[in-house]
């Protein structure tokens, strides 16, 4: 419920439009989490690994946003 409320707040305040790649990173993290859920039916995957994968996608998206801003402002 908290994540849903946070997402609605970010959309209403148009925060996601200022972070160019953050929405894509979140979608990739959700896809990775879905795949991990399916894999958990076959083999146990530690929660730490699951969290790090999700954070990795979002952190990569955030760093790409920073690089994009530096490129476009430098032009």
C-alpha distances in whole Angstrom, upper triangle without the diagonal:
4,6,5,6,9,10,11,12,14,16,17,18,20,19,19,23,24,23,25,24,20,19,21,20,16,18,20,18,16,19,20,17,18,22,21,19,22,25,23,25,28,28,26,24,23,20,21,23,19,18,21,21,18,19,23,22,20,23,25,24,24,27,28,27,29,32,32,32,35,37,37,37,40,42
4,5,5,6,9,10,11,12,14,15,17,18,17,17,21,22,21,23,22,18,17,20,19,15,17,20,17,16,19,20,17,19,22,22,20,24,26,24,26,29,29,26,24,23,19,20,22,19,17,20,20,17,17,21,20,18,20,23,22,21,25,26,25,27,30,30,30,32,35,34,35,38,39
4,5,5,6,9,10,10,12,14,15,16,15,14,18,19,18,20,18,15,14,16,15,12,14,16,13,12,16,17,15,16,19,19,18,21,23,22,24,27,27,25,22,21,18,19,20,17,15,17,17,14,14,18,17,14,17,20,18,18,22,23,22,24,27,27,27,30,32,31,32,35,37
4,5,5,6,9,10,11,12,14,15,15,14,18,19,18,20,19,16,14,17,16,13,14,17,15,13,17,18,16,17,20,21,19,22,25,24,26,29,29,27,25,24,21,22,23,19,18,20,20,16,17,20,19,17,20,22,20,20,24,24,23,25,28,28,28,31,33,32,33,36,37
4,5,5,6,9,10,11,12,14,14,14,17,19,18,21,20,17,16,19,18,15,17,20,18,16,20,22,19,21,24,24,23,26,28,27,29,32,32,30,28,27,23,24,25,22,20,22,22,19,19,22,21,18,21,23,21,21,25,25,24,26,29,28,28,31,33,32,33,36,37
4,5,5,6,9,10,11,12,11,11,15,16,15,18,17,14,13,16,16,13,15,18,16,15,19,20,19,20,23,23,23,26,28,27,29,32,32,29,27,26,22,22,23,21,18,20,20,17,16,19,18,15,18,20,18,17,21,22,20,22,25,25,24,28,30,29,29,33,34
4,5,5,6,9,10,10,10,9,13,14,13,15,15,12,10,13,14,10,12,15,14,13,17,18,17,18,22,22,22,25,27,26,28,31,31,29,27,26,23,23,23,20,18,20,20,16,16,19,17,14,17,19,16,16,20,20,19,21,24,23,23,26,28,27,28,31,32
4,5,5,6,9,10,10,10,13,15,15,17,17,15,13,16,17,14,15,19,18,16,20,22,20,21,25,25,25,27,30,29,31,34,34,32,30,29,26,27,27,24,22,24,23,19,20,22,20,18,20,22,20,19,23,23,21,23,26,25,25,28,30,29,29,33,34
4,5,5,6,8,9,10,13,14,14,17,18,15,14,17,18,15,17,20,19,19,22,24,22,24,27,27,27,30,32,31,34,36,36,34,32,31,27,27,28,25,23,24,24,20,20,23,21,18,20,22,20,19,22,23,20,22,26,25,24,27,29,28,28,31,33
4,6,5,6,5,6,9,10,11,13,14,11,10,14,15,13,15,18,17,17,20,22,21,23,26,26,26,29,31,31,33,36,35,33,31,30,26,26,26,24,21,23,22,18,18,20,18,15,17,19,16,15,19,19,17,19,22,21,20,23,25,24,24,28,29
4,6,5,6,6,8,11,11,13,14,12,10,14,15,13,14,18,18,17,20,22,22,23,26,27,27,29,31,32,34,36,36,35,32,31,28,28,28,25,23,25,24,20,20,22,20,17,19,21,17,17,20,20,18,20,23,21,21,24,26,24,25,28,29
4,5,8,9,10,12,14,16,17,15,14,18,19,17,18,22,22,21,24,26,25,26,29,30,30,32,35,35,37,39,39,38,35,34,31,31,32,29,26,28,27,23,23,25,23,20,22,24,21,20,23,23,20,23,25,24,23,26,28,26,26,30,31
4,5,8,9,10,12,15,17,15,14,18,19,17,19,22,22,22,25,27,26,28,31,31,31,34,36,36,38,41,40,39,36,35,31,31,32,29,26,27,27,23,23,25,23,19,21,23,20,18,22,22,18,20,23,22,20,24,25,24,24,27,28
4,5,6,7,9,11,14,12,12,15,17,16,17,20,21,21,23,25,25,27,29,30,31,33,35,35,38,40,40,38,35,34,31,31,31,28,26,27,26,22,22,23,21,18,20,21,17,16,19,19,16,18,21,19,17,21,23,21,21,25,25
4,5,5,7,10,12,10,10,14,14,14,16,19,19,19,22,23,24,25,28,28,29,32,33,34,36,38,38,36,33,32,29,28,28,26,23,24,23,20,19,20,18,15,16,18,14,13,16,16,13,15,18,17,15,19,21,19,19,23,24
4,5,5,7,8,7,7,10,11,11,13,15,16,16,19,20,21,22,25,26,27,29,30,31,33,36,35,34,31,30,27,26,26,24,21,22,21,18,17,18,16,13,15,15,12,11,15,14,11,14,17,15,15,18,19,18,19,23,23
4,5,6,9,9,9,11,13,13,15,17,18,19,21,23,24,25,27,29,30,32,33,34,36,38,38,37,34,33,30,30,29,27,25,25,24,21,20,21,18,15,17,17,13,13,16,14,11,14,16,14,13,17,18,16,17,20,21
4,6,9,9,10,13,14,15,17,19,19,21,23,24,25,27,29,30,31,33,34,35,38,40,39,38,34,34,31,30,29,27,25,24,24,21,19,20,18,15,16,16,13,11,14,13,9,11,14,12,10,14,15,14,14,18,19
4,6,6,8,10,11,12,14,15,16,18,20,21,22,24,26,26,28,30,31,32,35,36,36,34,31,30,27,26,26,24,21,21,20,17,16,16,14,11,12,12,9,7,10,10,6,9,12,10,10,13,15,14,15,18,19
4,6,7,8,10,12,13,14,16,18,19,20,22,24,25,26,28,30,31,32,35,36,35,34,31,31,28,27,26,24,23,22,20,18,17,17,14,12,13,12,8,8,11,9,6,9,11,8,9,13,13,12,14,17,18
4,6,5,6,9,10,11,12,14,16,17,18,20,21,23,25,26,27,29,31,32,32,31,28,27,25,24,23,21,19,18,17,15,14,13,10,9,10,9,5,7,9,7,6,10,11,9,11,14,14,14,17,19,20
4,5,5,6,9,10,10,12,14,15,16,18,20,21,23,25,26,27,29,31,30,29,26,25,23,22,21,19,17,16,15,12,12,12,9,7,9,9,5,6,9,9,8,11,13,12,13,16,17,17,19,21,23
4,5,5,6,9,10,11,13,14,15,17,19,20,21,23,25,26,28,30,30,28,25,25,23,23,21,19,17,18,16,13,13,14,11,9,12,12,8,10,13,12,11,14,16,15,16,19,20,19,21,24,25
4,5,5,6,9,10,11,12,14,15,17,18,20,22,23,24,27,28,28,27,24,25,22,22,20,18,17,17,14,12,13,13,9,8,11,10,7,10,13,11,11,14,15,14,16,19,19,19,22,24,25
4,5,5,6,9,10,10,12,14,15,16,18,20,21,22,25,26,26,25,21,21,19,19,17,15,14,13,11,9,9,9,5,5,8,7,5,8,11,10,10,14,15,15,17,19,20,20,22,24,25
4,5,5,6,9,10,10,12,14,15,16,19,20,21,23,25,25,23,20,20,18,18,17,14,13,13,11,8,9,10,7,6,10,10,8,10,13,13,13,16,18,18,19,22,23,23,25,27,28
4,5,5,6,9,10,11,13,14,15,17,19,20,22,24,24,23,20,21,19,19,18,15,15,15,12,10,12,12,9,9,13,13,11,13,16,15,15,19,20,19,21,24,24,24,27,29,30
4,5,5,6,9,10,11,12,14,16,16,18,21,22,22,21,18,19,18,18,15,13,13,13,10,8,11,10,7,8,12,11,10,13,15,14,15,18,19,19,21,24,24,25,27,29,30
4,5,5,6,9,10,10,12,14,15,16,19,20,20,19,16,16,14,14,12,10,9,10,7,5,8,8,6,7,10,11,10,13,15,15,16,19,20,20,22,25,25,26,28,30,31
4,5,5,6,9,10,10,13,14,15,17,19,19,18,16,17,15,16,14,11,11,13,10,7,11,12,9,10,14,14,13,16,18,18,19,22,23,23,25,28,28,29,31,33,34
4,5,5,6,9,10,11,12,14,16,18,18,18,16,17,16,17,15,12,13,14,11,9,13,13,10,12,16,15,15,18,20,19,20,23,24,24,26,29,29,29,32,34,35
4,5,5,6,9,10,10,12,15,16,15,15,12,14,13,14,11,8,10,11,7,7,11,11,9,11,14,14,14,17,19,19,20,23,24,24,27,29,29,30,32,34,35
4,5,5,6,9,10,10,13,15,14,13,11,12,11,12,10,7,9,11,8,7,11,12,11,13,15,16,16,19,21,21,22,25,26,26,29,31,31,32,34,36,37
4,5,5,6,9,10,11,14,14,14,12,14,13,15,14,10,12,14,12,11,15,15,14,16,19,19,19,21,24,24,25,27,29,29,31,33,34,34,37,38,39
4,5,5,6,9,10,11,12,13,11,14,14,15,13,10,13,14,11,12,15,15,14,17,19,19,19,22,24,24,25,28,29,29,32,34,34,35,37,39,40
4,5,5,6,9,10,10,9,7,10,10,12,10,7,11,12,10,11,14,14,14,16,19,19,20,22,24,24,26,28,29,30,32,34,35,36,38,40,41
4,5,5,7,9,10,10,9,11,11,14,12,9,12,15,13,13,16,17,17,19,21,22,22,25,27,27,28,31,32,33,35,37,37,38,41,42,43
4,5,6,7,9,10,10,13,14,17,15,12,16,17,15,15,19,20,19,21,24,24,24,27,29,29,30,33,34,34,37,39,39,40,42,44,45
4,5,5,6,8,8,11,13,15,13,11,15,16,14,15,19,19,19,21,23,23,24,27,28,29,31,33,34,34,37,39,39,40,43,44,45
4,5,5,5,6,9,10,13,12,10,14,16,15,16,19,19,20,22,24,25,26,28,30,30,32,34,35,36,38,40,41,42,44,45,47
4,6,7,10,13,14,17,16,14,18,20,18,19,22,23,23,25,27,28,29,31,33,33,35,37,38,39,41,43,44,45,47,49,50
4,7,9,13,15,18,16,15,19,20,19,20,23,24,24,26,28,28,30,32,33,34,36,38,39,40,42,44,44,46,48,49,50
4,6,10,12,15,13,13,17,18,17,19,22,22,22,25,27,27,29,31,32,33,35,37,37,38,41,42,43,45,47,48,49
4,6,9,12,11,11,14,16,15,17,19,20,21,23,25,26,27,29,30,32,34,35,36,38,40,41,42,44,46,47,48
4,6,8,7,7,11,12,11,14,16,16,18,20,21,22,24,26,27,28,30,32,32,34,36,37,38,40,42,43,45
4,5,5,7,9,10,11,13,15,16,17,19,20,21,24,25,26,28,29,31,32,34,35,37,38,40,41,42,44
4,5,5,6,9,10,11,12,14,16,17,18,20,22,23,24,26,27,29,30,32,33,35,36,38,39,41,43
4,5,5,6,9,10,10,12,14,15,16,18,20,21,22,24,25,26,28,30,31,32,34,36,37,38,40
4,5,5,6,9,10,10,13,14,15,16,18,20,21,22,24,25,26,28,30,31,32,34,36,37,39
4,6,5,6,9,10,11,13,14,16,17,19,20,22,23,25,26,27,29,31,32,34,35,37,38
4,5,5,6,8,10,11,12,14,16,16,18,20,21,22,24,26,27,29,30,32,33,35,37
4,5,5,6,9,10,10,12,14,15,16,18,20,20,22,24,25,26,28,30,31,32,34
4,5,5,6,9,10,11,13,14,15,17,19,20,21,23,25,26,27,29,30,32,33
4,5,5,6,9,10,11,13,14,16,17,19,20,21,23,25,26,27,29,31,32
4,6,5,6,8,10,10,12,14,15,16,18,20,21,23,24,26,27,28,31
4,6,5,6,9,10,10,12,14,15,16,18,20,21,22,24,26,27,29
4,6,5,6,9,10,11,12,14,15,16,19,20,21,23,24,26,27
4,5,5,6,9,10,11,13,14,15,17,19,20,21,23,24,26
4,5,5,6,9,10,11,12,14,15,17,18,20,21,23,25
4,5,5,6,9,10,11,12,14,15,16,18,20,21,23
4,5,5,6,9,10,10,12,14,15,16,18,20,21
4,5,5,6,9,10,11,13,14,16,17,18,20
4,5,5,6,9,10,11,12,14,15,17,19
4,5,5,6,9,10,10,12,14,15,17
4,5,5,6,9,10,11,12,14,16
4,5,5,6,9,10,11,12,15
4,5,5,6,9,10,11,13
4,5,5,6,9,10,11
4,5,5,6,8,10
4,6,5,6,9
4,6,5,7
4,5,5
4,5
4
